[in-house]
Amino acid sequence: MSEKLNLACDYMQGAHPAILKRMAENNLVKSGVYGYDAFSDSAKAKIREACQAPDADIWFLVGGTQTNATVLDAVLAPYEGVISAETGHICIHEAGAIEHGGHKVLALPGTDGKITAEQIQACIDKYWSDGNHEHVVMPGAVYLSQPTEVGTLYSLQELEDISRICHHGGLRLYVDGARLAYALACPENDVTLPDLARLCDVFYIGGTKCGSLLGEAVVFPKRAIPHFFSIVKQHGAVLAKGFVAGLQFDTLFTDNLYFEIGRTGIDTANRIRQTLQGKGYILPFNSPTNQIFVLLDQTKLDELSEKIEMSFWDKPDAEHTIMRFVTSWATTEEDVEGLKLLL
């Protein structure tokens, strides 16, 4: 076991104690399989209520990349691609999973990890104004994440503008919510689950990085994709013991746990940010959520790497590296205080 202070990611630990307790209590209960079980049914009902989307179709998949690849393959025609910020997870951290499924990612330059409605409109206009557009990949969907890959947040106004452009242009809007619990717990956030259900064609509620052992809850707020189970199956994404994911989300959406679980990650991240800024470190992204990015020269990187597990983010030039600290629902006071002593 490493003796370093480890703040490299937000899914290095197991599950929230409430989930483990319920899993132990129900370990020998015989349940339906493939997600057709009482635990999953209960979780879906609670998520529909939380989203104020009584007709939502909800599916539990295992992980984020698998979910992105499956959902985008389901909503895109074979000749369509998906618009994303060039820093989007599907662009940089999924090993070409979307392209492997036959769909091009149409990457746009972003600011602080975000793209705008105007950029999306320009991308649509460029396609249709091209006299050879039938030879070009058609924009068919827009991929966003909340929070973004660099920890920033889309405002409600930004999402409303993007949603309007998408639906006017016939594109599906898909929001990746791998870290959604941390967005919902962030004081700077003004986007709710009902807002996502109102504005998106599909989004997912992250569990893997937000207190569960595994699992993401895919929400189609307005209409189901025909034969989506078969599409999930084709992607090898059907969890045979689907009740395992269902029970976890049923727990997360009991007594507002999902809405509270991110607060620890936000509170500890804010304290780490304050410490870094107080010591003169440069934070290259204005992230208010649970990811903290810091610019280090080689000497400082070597020094901190001996004591702290961080994750590599980028190397903007020969002399500097951007590293990332990540907090979670399980980050402790000892972690924060320990980091203060090591910086």
TABEL-V83980 format. One line per field, one symbol per residue. phi: phi as a letter, one per 30 degrees, with the letter a starting at -180 (. if undefined). psi: psi as a letter, one per 30 degrees, with the letter a starting at -180 (. if undefined). burial: b if it has 9 or more other C-alpha atoms within 8 Angstrom, else e. A space follows every 10 residues. Layout:
BEGIN
phi: ???
psi: ???
burial: ???
END
This chain:
BEGIN
phi: .dcddcbdac bdcdbeeddd dddddcecdd cdcijcaddd dddddddedd dhbdcdcbbc cdbddededd ddddccdecc bbdbddcded dcbbhiddde djbdccdcdc chicccdddd dddddddddd dcddccdddb abcbbbdddc idbddddddd dddddeddci cdcbcdcecd edddddeddb ccedddddcc daabcdcecb jcdajbcdcc dcaddehded dddedicdde dddddedddd ddcchieddc dddddddddd ddedddddci dccdbdcccc cbcbcbdddd ddddddcbdc cdcabdadcb bccbcbcaec dcddddddde dcd
psi: kkflkjhflg hflclkeeee eeeeegegkj lllggileee eeeeeeeeee fhifgkkkkj leleeeeeee eeeefklfgl lkklkfglef efgghgeeef ggkkkjkkkl khgklleeee eeeeeeeffk fgffgkkkkf lkklkjllfg glkkleeeee eeeeeeeegg kkkkkjhehe eeeffkffkg kleeeeeefl eklkjkeegh flelkkjkjj eeklkkheee eeeegggkje iffeeeeeee eegkhgeeff ffeeeeeeee eeeeeeefgg kkjfkikgbg kkkkkkleee eeeefffkjl kkeljflffl kklkkklafg kleeeeeeee ff.
burial: eeeebebbbb beeebbeebb ebbeeeeeee ebbbbbbbbb bbbbebbbbb bebeebbbeb bbbbbbbbbb ebbbbbeeeb bbbbbbbbeb bbebebbbbe eebbbbbbeb eebbbbbebb bebbeebeee eebeeebbbb bbbbbbbbbb bbbbbbebbb bbbebbbeee bbbbbbbbbb bbbbbbeebe beebbbbebb bbbbbbbbbb bbbbbbbbbb bbeeeeebee bbbebebbbe bbbebbbbbb bbbbeebbbb bbbbbbebbb bbbebbbeee bbbebebbbb bbbbbbbbee beebbebbbb beeeeeeeeb bbbbbbbbbb beeebbebbb eee
END
